[in-house]
Amino acid sequence: MLSRIAQRIVRKAAVPRTSIITRPFSAVTSRPQDLVKAEKVPIVTFTGGERQSSELTVGKTSGPVNPPGADEHKAAVAFDSSLLPRLTPTMAKFTLPGKVAVVTGAGRGLGFNMAQAMAEVSVRGIAIMDVQQQLGEKAAKELSEETGVDARFYMVDVRDGNSIIRAVNDIVGHYGTIDVLINSAGIADSNIPAETYDTEMFRRLIDINITGTFLVSQAVGKHMISAGHGGSIVNIASMSGSVVNYPQEQCCYNTSKAGVVMLTKSLAAEWAKHNIRVNAISPGYMDTALNRVPALDAQKKIWIEQTPQKRLGAVDDLNNLAVYLASDASSYMTGNNCTIDGGYTLW
Ligand SMILES: NC(=O)c1ccc[n+]([C@@H]2O[C@H](COP(=O)([O-])OP(=O)(O)OC[C@H]3O[C@@H](n4cnc5c(N)ncnc54)[C@H](O)[C@@H]3O)[C@@H](O)[C@H]2O)c1
Protein backbone atom coordinates (compact mmCIF):
# COMPACT_ATOMS: atom_id res chain seq x y z
CA MET A 1 0.00 0.00 0.00
CA LEU A 2 1.52 3.32 -1.06
CA SER A 3 1.55 6.22 1.35
CA ARG A 4 -0.53 9.26 0.36
CA ILE A 5 2.60 11.19 -0.56
CA ALA A 6 3.91 8.30 -2.63
CA GLN A 7 0.53 8.02 -4.38
CA ARG A 8 0.65 11.73 -5.19
CA ILE A 9 4.15 11.48 -6.64
CA VAL A 10 3.21 8.45 -8.77
CA ARG A 11 0.08 10.23 -10.00
CA LYS A 12 1.94 13.41 -10.88
CA ALA A 13 4.62 11.39 -12.65
CA ALA A 14 1.90 9.67 -14.69
CA VAL A 15 0.88 12.96 -16.36
CA PRO A 16 1.98 12.94 -20.02
CA ARG A 17 5.00 15.20 -20.31
CA THR A 18 4.88 15.69 -24.11
CA SER A 19 3.53 19.22 -23.91
CA ILE A 20 6.27 20.19 -21.50
CA ILE A 21 9.01 18.86 -23.75
CA THR A 22 7.63 20.30 -27.01
CA ARG A 23 6.70 23.65 -25.54
CA PRO A 24 8.99 24.89 -22.81
CA PHE A 25 7.27 27.10 -20.29
CA SER A 26 8.45 30.62 -20.02
CA ALA A 27 8.53 32.48 -16.78
CA VAL A 28 5.26 34.17 -15.99
CA THR A 29 5.20 37.22 -13.84
CA SER A 30 2.31 39.43 -13.01
CA ARG A 31 4.11 42.66 -12.37
CA PRO A 32 2.03 45.40 -11.31
CA GLN A 33 4.57 47.88 -11.00
CA ASP A 34 7.16 49.43 -8.90
CA LEU A 35 5.85 50.52 -5.55
CA VAL A 36 3.31 53.28 -6.07
CA LYS A 37 3.97 55.53 -3.09
CA ALA A 38 1.51 58.24 -3.79
CA GLU A 39 1.65 61.89 -2.85
CA LYS A 40 -2.06 61.94 -3.47
CA VAL A 41 -4.61 59.12 -3.30
CA PRO A 42 -7.20 59.74 -6.03
CA ILE A 43 -10.72 58.77 -4.93
CA VAL A 44 -13.59 58.26 -7.32
CA THR A 45 -17.02 57.81 -5.78
CA PHE A 46 -20.35 56.83 -7.29
CA THR A 47 -23.69 57.52 -5.69
CA GLY A 48 -26.63 56.34 -7.77
CA GLY A 49 -24.19 56.00 -10.65
CA GLU A 50 -23.09 59.67 -10.47
CA ARG A 51 -19.31 60.23 -10.54
CA GLN A 52 -17.41 62.53 -8.23
CA SER A 53 -13.65 62.69 -7.87
CA SER A 54 -11.38 64.03 -5.17
CA GLU A 55 -8.02 63.14 -3.64
CA LEU A 56 -6.20 62.62 -0.38
CA THR A 57 -2.76 64.13 0.17
CA VAL A 58 -0.21 61.62 1.41
CA GLY A 59 3.49 61.37 0.69
CA LYS A 60 5.88 60.95 -2.24
CA THR A 61 6.67 59.25 -5.57
CA SER A 62 4.63 57.19 -7.94
CA GLY A 63 5.43 54.51 -10.49
CA PRO A 64 3.96 52.68 -13.48
CA VAL A 65 1.01 50.35 -13.07
CA ASN A 66 -0.26 47.25 -14.86
CA PRO A 67 -2.22 47.60 -18.07
CA PRO A 68 -5.90 46.71 -17.67
CA GLY A 69 -6.58 42.98 -17.74
CA ALA A 70 -9.30 40.85 -19.26
CA ASP A 71 -12.82 42.14 -18.84
CA GLU A 72 -14.45 39.81 -16.35
CA HIS A 73 -17.29 42.07 -15.30
CA LYS A 74 -20.65 40.33 -15.05
CA ALA A 75 -23.59 42.36 -13.84
CA ALA A 76 -24.39 42.20 -10.12
CA VAL A 77 -28.00 42.30 -8.97
CA ALA A 78 -29.28 44.76 -6.37
CA PHE A 79 -30.53 43.32 -3.08
CA ASP A 80 -34.23 43.95 -2.44
CA SER A 81 -34.24 45.08 1.19
CA SER A 82 -38.01 44.47 1.47
CA LEU A 83 -37.01 40.80 1.58
CA LEU A 84 -35.14 41.20 4.88
CA PRO A 85 -38.10 40.85 7.27
CA ARG A 86 -39.22 37.75 5.39
CA LEU A 87 -35.94 35.86 5.53
CA THR A 88 -35.69 32.90 7.86
CA PRO A 89 -33.17 33.38 10.71
CA THR A 90 -30.73 31.12 8.89
CA MET A 91 -30.99 33.03 5.61
CA ALA A 92 -30.85 36.38 7.42
CA LYS A 93 -27.43 35.51 8.84
CA PHE A 94 -26.08 35.39 5.29
CA THR A 95 -26.88 39.06 4.70
CA LEU A 96 -24.95 42.21 5.64
CA PRO A 97 -27.55 44.97 5.87
CA GLY A 98 -26.10 48.35 6.78
CA LYS A 99 -22.54 47.01 6.77
CA VAL A 100 -19.52 48.54 5.04
CA ALA A 101 -16.91 46.46 3.23
CA VAL A 102 -13.40 47.26 2.04
CA VAL A 103 -12.07 45.01 -0.73
CA THR A 104 -8.46 45.28 -1.91
CA GLY A 105 -7.55 44.19 -5.43
CA ALA A 106 -11.20 44.59 -6.44
CA GLY A 107 -10.36 46.33 -9.69
CA ARG A 108 -10.84 42.99 -11.35
CA GLY A 109 -10.84 39.24 -10.88
CA LEU A 110 -11.72 37.48 -7.65
CA GLY A 111 -11.73 40.72 -5.64
CA PHE A 112 -14.21 42.42 -7.95
CA ASN A 113 -16.47 39.38 -7.93
CA MET A 114 -16.43 39.21 -4.12
CA ALA A 115 -17.24 42.93 -4.00
CA GLN A 116 -20.25 42.21 -6.22
CA ALA A 117 -21.27 39.45 -3.79
CA MET A 118 -21.07 41.90 -0.86
CA ALA A 119 -23.39 44.25 -2.77
CA GLU A 120 -25.79 41.40 -3.52
CA VAL A 121 -26.20 40.66 0.20
CA SER A 122 -27.08 44.26 1.07
CA VAL A 123 -23.95 46.08 2.28
CA ARG A 124 -24.56 49.84 2.17
CA GLY A 125 -21.04 50.81 1.16
CA ILE A 126 -18.03 49.29 -0.58
CA ALA A 127 -14.56 50.83 -0.78
CA ILE A 128 -12.19 49.37 -3.33
CA MET A 129 -8.44 49.73 -2.90
CA ASP A 130 -6.47 48.88 -6.02
CA VAL A 131 -3.30 50.09 -7.67
CA GLN A 132 -4.87 50.27 -11.12
CA GLN A 133 -6.87 53.48 -11.51
CA GLN A 134 -8.73 52.55 -14.67
CA LEU A 135 -9.86 49.14 -13.41
CA GLY A 136 -10.73 50.35 -9.92
CA GLU A 137 -12.81 53.24 -11.16
CA LYS A 138 -14.66 51.02 -13.62
CA ALA A 139 -15.35 48.48 -10.89
CA ALA A 140 -16.74 51.10 -8.48
CA LYS A 141 -18.89 52.60 -11.22
CA GLU A 142 -20.37 49.24 -12.13
CA LEU A 143 -21.06 48.33 -8.52
CA SER A 144 -22.84 51.61 -8.00
CA GLU A 145 -24.87 51.49 -11.21
CA GLU A 146 -25.86 47.85 -10.94
CA THR A 147 -26.69 47.62 -7.25
CA GLY A 148 -27.18 51.19 -6.02
CA VAL A 149 -24.51 50.64 -3.37
CA ASP A 150 -22.38 53.65 -2.40
CA ALA A 151 -19.05 52.63 -4.00
CA ARG A 152 -15.71 54.39 -3.60
CA PHE A 153 -12.41 53.68 -5.29
CA TYR A 154 -9.04 54.48 -3.67
CA MET A 155 -5.96 54.17 -5.83
CA VAL A 156 -3.68 52.65 -3.24
CA ASP A 157 -0.68 50.36 -3.45
CA VAL A 158 -1.04 47.88 -0.57
CA ARG A 159 2.67 48.32 0.18
CA ASP A 160 2.20 52.00 0.90
CA GLY A 161 1.33 52.21 4.59
CA ASN A 162 0.71 55.96 4.67
CA SER A 163 -1.71 55.86 1.75
CA ILE A 164 -3.56 52.96 3.35
CA ILE A 165 -3.98 54.82 6.65
CA ARG A 166 -5.23 57.93 4.87
CA ALA A 167 -7.64 55.88 2.79
CA VAL A 168 -8.97 53.98 5.82
CA ASN A 169 -9.49 57.25 7.72
CA ASP A 170 -11.36 58.65 4.76
CA ILE A 171 -13.51 55.53 4.43
CA VAL A 172 -14.42 55.71 8.12
CA GLY A 173 -15.09 59.44 7.76
CA HIS A 174 -17.43 58.82 4.85
CA TYR A 175 -19.30 55.71 5.99
CA GLY A 176 -18.79 56.01 9.74
CA THR A 177 -17.39 52.49 10.03
CA ILE A 178 -15.78 49.45 8.40
CA ASP A 179 -17.28 46.04 9.18
CA VAL A 180 -15.68 43.77 6.59
CA LEU A 181 -12.26 43.65 4.96
CA ILE A 182 -11.41 41.33 2.09
CA ASN A 183 -7.71 41.30 1.20
CA SER A 184 -7.60 40.10 -2.40
CA ALA A 185 -4.77 42.24 -3.84
CA GLY A 186 -1.91 39.99 -4.82
CA ILE A 187 0.46 39.05 -7.61
CA ALA A 188 2.06 35.81 -8.81
CA ASP A 189 5.37 34.90 -10.40
CA SER A 190 5.60 31.48 -11.97
CA ASN A 191 8.06 29.17 -13.73
CA ILE A 192 11.11 30.65 -12.06
CA PRO A 193 13.53 28.11 -10.58
CA ALA A 194 14.61 29.00 -7.03
CA GLU A 195 18.30 28.96 -7.96
CA THR A 196 17.81 31.76 -10.50
CA TYR A 197 15.10 33.75 -8.72
CA ASP A 198 15.91 37.43 -8.82
CA THR A 199 16.22 38.74 -5.27
CA GLU A 200 14.39 41.98 -5.94
CA MET A 201 11.49 40.14 -7.57
CA PHE A 202 11.33 37.84 -4.56
CA ARG A 203 11.21 40.78 -2.16
CA ARG A 204 8.60 42.62 -4.21
CA LEU A 205 6.20 39.68 -4.30
CA ILE A 206 6.56 39.05 -0.56
CA ASP A 207 6.03 42.76 0.02
CA ILE A 208 2.76 42.86 -1.94
CA ASN A 209 1.29 39.51 -0.89
CA ILE A 210 2.29 39.39 2.79
CA THR A 211 3.21 42.90 3.92
CA GLY A 212 0.36 44.38 1.87
CA THR A 213 -2.17 42.05 3.52
CA PHE A 214 -0.72 42.94 6.91
CA LEU A 215 -0.70 46.72 6.38
CA VAL A 216 -4.33 46.89 5.26
CA SER A 217 -5.41 44.47 8.03
CA GLN A 218 -3.53 46.56 10.59
CA ALA A 219 -5.10 49.85 9.49
CA VAL A 220 -8.62 48.40 9.33
CA GLY A 221 -8.08 46.30 12.48
CA LYS A 222 -7.09 49.41 14.45
CA HIS A 223 -10.31 51.07 13.42
CA MET A 224 -12.39 47.98 14.29
CA ILE A 225 -10.71 47.76 17.71
CA SER A 226 -11.29 51.41 18.55
CA ALA A 227 -14.88 51.31 17.24
CA GLY A 228 -15.51 48.32 19.50
CA HIS A 229 -18.07 46.59 17.31
CA GLY A 230 -15.91 43.79 15.94
CA GLY A 231 -15.65 42.84 12.30
CA SER A 232 -14.63 40.19 9.83
CA ILE A 233 -11.42 40.02 7.80
CA VAL A 234 -11.09 37.59 4.89
CA ASN A 235 -7.63 37.05 3.42
CA ILE A 236 -7.27 35.51 -0.02
CA ALA A 237 -4.40 33.08 0.35
CA SER A 238 -4.01 30.10 -2.01
CA MET A 239 -3.76 26.34 -2.01
CA SER A 240 -0.14 27.18 -2.89
CA GLY A 241 0.25 28.06 0.78
CA SER A 242 -0.31 24.41 1.65
CA VAL A 243 0.91 22.41 -1.37
CA VAL A 244 3.71 22.94 -3.87
CA ASN A 245 2.15 23.45 -7.29
CA TYR A 246 3.04 21.18 -10.17
CA PRO A 247 4.73 21.45 -12.62
CA GLN A 248 5.63 25.13 -12.37
CA GLU A 249 8.37 26.31 -10.05
CA GLN A 250 7.15 29.25 -7.97
CA CYS A 251 8.77 29.07 -4.55
CA CYS A 252 8.18 32.73 -3.78
CA TYR A 253 4.43 32.74 -4.45
CA ASN A 254 3.96 29.51 -2.49
CA THR A 255 5.94 30.94 0.42
CA SER A 256 3.99 34.19 0.34
CA LYS A 257 0.66 32.40 0.55
CA ALA A 258 1.83 30.20 3.41
CA GLY A 259 2.69 33.50 5.10
CA VAL A 260 -0.83 34.82 4.47
CA VAL A 261 -2.30 31.68 6.05
CA MET A 262 -0.14 32.06 9.16
CA LEU A 263 -0.81 35.80 9.34
CA THR A 264 -4.52 34.94 9.25
CA LYS A 265 -4.19 32.55 12.19
CA SER A 266 -2.03 34.95 14.19
CA LEU A 267 -4.39 37.91 13.72
CA ALA A 268 -7.37 35.67 14.52
CA ALA A 269 -5.81 34.65 17.82
CA GLU A 270 -4.79 38.22 18.73
CA TRP A 271 -8.02 39.95 17.75
CA ALA A 272 -10.64 37.42 18.91
CA LYS A 273 -10.86 39.42 22.15
CA HIS A 274 -12.01 42.38 20.06
CA ASN A 275 -14.66 40.27 18.34
CA ILE A 276 -12.74 40.52 15.07
CA ARG A 277 -12.74 37.28 13.13
CA VAL A 278 -9.97 36.59 10.61
CA ASN A 279 -10.22 33.74 8.12
CA ALA A 280 -8.55 32.80 4.85
CA ILE A 281 -9.80 31.45 1.56
CA SER A 282 -7.32 29.30 -0.33
CA PRO A 283 -8.39 29.02 -3.96
CA GLY A 284 -7.05 26.46 -6.36
CA TYR A 285 -6.47 27.34 -10.01
CA MET A 286 -8.96 30.02 -10.98
CA ASP A 287 -9.85 31.28 -14.45
CA THR A 288 -8.81 34.91 -13.97
CA ALA A 289 -6.53 37.33 -15.81
CA LEU A 290 -3.74 36.20 -13.49
CA ASN A 291 -3.76 32.86 -15.33
CA ARG A 292 -4.95 34.00 -18.77
CA VAL A 293 -1.53 34.20 -20.32
CA PRO A 294 -0.43 32.13 -23.34
CA ALA A 295 2.68 30.89 -21.54
CA LEU A 296 0.44 28.99 -19.11
CA ASP A 297 -1.76 27.24 -21.70
CA ALA A 298 0.14 23.96 -21.63
CA GLN A 299 0.30 23.95 -17.85
CA LYS A 300 -3.41 24.61 -17.56
CA LYS A 301 -4.08 21.25 -19.22
CA ILE A 302 -2.07 19.58 -16.47
CA TRP A 303 -3.80 21.59 -13.73
CA ILE A 304 -7.23 20.54 -15.04
CA GLU A 305 -6.11 16.93 -15.40
CA GLN A 306 -4.97 16.99 -11.77
CA THR A 307 -8.21 18.56 -10.51
CA PRO A 308 -10.92 16.03 -9.62
CA GLN A 309 -13.66 18.42 -10.81
CA LYS A 310 -11.83 18.78 -14.16
CA ARG A 311 -12.05 22.54 -14.51
CA LEU A 312 -10.49 25.76 -13.31
CA GLY A 313 -12.46 27.74 -10.76
CA ALA A 314 -14.81 30.40 -12.12
CA VAL A 315 -14.19 34.02 -11.12
CA ASP A 316 -17.27 33.97 -8.87
CA ASP A 317 -16.58 30.60 -7.25
CA LEU A 318 -15.32 32.26 -4.03
CA ASN A 319 -18.30 34.58 -3.65
CA ASN A 320 -20.54 32.53 -1.41
CA LEU A 321 -17.74 31.52 0.93
CA ALA A 322 -16.72 35.17 1.14
CA VAL A 323 -20.30 36.07 2.13
CA TYR A 324 -20.34 33.26 4.69
CA LEU A 325 -17.05 34.39 6.26
CA ALA A 326 -17.97 38.07 6.19
CA SER A 327 -21.37 37.56 7.79
CA ASP A 328 -22.79 36.29 11.07
CA ALA A 329 -23.35 32.95 9.35
CA SER A 330 -19.79 32.11 10.45
CA SER A 331 -19.85 33.87 13.83
CA TYR A 332 -17.98 31.08 15.69
CA MET A 333 -15.34 30.60 13.01
CA THR A 334 -11.96 32.29 13.13
CA GLY A 335 -8.40 31.47 12.10
CA ASN A 336 -9.64 29.02 9.50
CA ASN A 337 -8.10 28.42 6.09
CA CYS A 338 -10.86 27.29 3.73
CA THR A 339 -9.82 25.58 0.50
CA ILE A 340 -11.84 25.99 -2.71
CA ASP A 341 -9.91 24.09 -5.35
CA GLY A 342 -12.19 21.63 -7.17
CA GLY A 343 -10.50 18.91 -5.12
CA TYR A 344 -6.95 19.60 -6.42
CA THR A 345 -5.29 19.13 -3.04
CA LEU A 346 -7.02 15.76 -2.49
CA TRP A 347 -4.61 13.93 -4.78
N1 LIG B 1 -6.29 33.27 -9.99
C1 LIG B 1 -5.89 32.22 -9.30
O1 LIG B 1 -5.74 31.11 -9.83
C2 LIG B 1 -5.62 32.35 -7.83
C3 LIG B 1 -5.45 31.17 -7.10
C4 LIG B 1 -5.19 31.27 -5.75
C5 LIG B 1 -5.10 32.51 -5.15
N2 LIG B 1 -5.27 33.64 -5.89
C6 LIG B 1 -5.15 34.91 -5.19
O2 LIG B 1 -6.36 35.63 -5.30
C7 LIG B 1 -6.09 37.02 -5.30
C8 LIG B 1 -6.77 37.67 -6.50
O3 LIG B 1 -6.26 37.05 -7.66
P1 LIG B 1 -6.91 37.32 -9.09
O4 LIG B 1 -6.79 36.06 -9.86
O5 LIG B 1 -8.20 37.99 -8.96
O6 LIG B 1 -5.80 38.33 -9.67
P2 LIG B 1 -5.94 39.58 -10.64
O7 LIG B 1 -4.57 39.86 -11.11
O8 LIG B 1 -7.03 39.36 -11.64
O9 LIG B 1 -6.43 40.75 -9.64
C9 LIG B 1 -5.57 41.22 -8.65
C10 LIG B 1 -5.90 42.68 -8.38
O10 LIG B 1 -4.99 43.12 -7.36
C11 LIG B 1 -4.48 44.38 -7.75
N3 LIG B 1 -3.15 44.58 -7.18
C12 LIG B 1 -2.01 43.92 -7.50
N4 LIG B 1 -0.98 44.41 -6.81
C13 LIG B 1 -1.46 45.42 -6.04
C14 LIG B 1 -0.89 46.31 -5.12
N5 LIG B 1 0.43 46.30 -4.86
N6 LIG B 1 -1.70 47.19 -4.48
C15 LIG B 1 -3.03 47.24 -4.74
N7 LIG B 1 -3.62 46.43 -5.63
C16 LIG B 1 -2.86 45.52 -6.28
C17 LIG B 1 -4.42 44.36 -9.26
O11 LIG B 1 -4.38 45.65 -9.81
C18 LIG B 1 -5.69 43.57 -9.60
O12 LIG B 1 -6.80 44.43 -9.76
C19 LIG B 1 -4.57 37.18 -5.29
O13 LIG B 1 -4.13 37.41 -3.97
C20 LIG B 1 -4.10 35.82 -5.78
O14 LIG B 1 -2.82 35.50 -5.32
C21 LIG B 1 -5.54 33.59 -7.21
The ligand as an ORCA input file, in Angstrom:
! r2SCAN-3c Opt
* xyz 0 1
  N      -6.291     33.274     -9.995
  C      -5.889     32.217     -9.296
  O      -5.739     31.114     -9.829
  C      -5.617     32.346     -7.830
  C      -5.448     31.174     -7.096
  C      -5.192     31.271     -5.751
  C      -5.105     32.510     -5.146
  N      -5.271     33.636     -5.885
  C      -5.152     34.915     -5.186
  O      -6.358     35.630     -5.295
  C      -6.091     37.024     -5.296
  C      -6.770     37.674     -6.499
  O      -6.259     37.047     -7.660
  P      -6.910     37.318     -9.094
  O      -6.791     36.056     -9.861
  O      -8.201     37.992     -8.962
  O      -5.795     38.329     -9.667
  P      -5.942     39.583    -10.643
  O      -4.566     39.862    -11.115
  O      -7.033     39.361    -11.640
  O      -6.428     40.751     -9.638
  C      -5.573     41.224     -8.647
  C      -5.897     42.681     -8.378
  O      -4.992     43.123     -7.359
  C      -4.482     44.382     -7.747
  N      -3.149     44.581     -7.183
  C      -2.012     43.920     -7.499
  N      -0.976     44.415     -6.809
  C      -1.465     45.417     -6.040
  C      -0.895     46.309     -5.119
  N       0.426     46.303     -4.863
  N      -1.699     47.190     -4.480
  C      -3.028     47.239     -4.742
  N      -3.622     46.427     -5.633
  C      -2.857     45.516     -6.277
  C      -4.420     44.356     -9.257
  O      -4.383     45.653     -9.808
  C      -5.693     43.572     -9.600
  O      -6.798     44.432     -9.763
  C      -4.574     37.181     -5.295
  O      -4.130     37.415     -3.971
  C      -4.100     35.824     -5.779
  O      -2.824     35.504     -5.317
  C      -5.538     33.590     -7.213
*
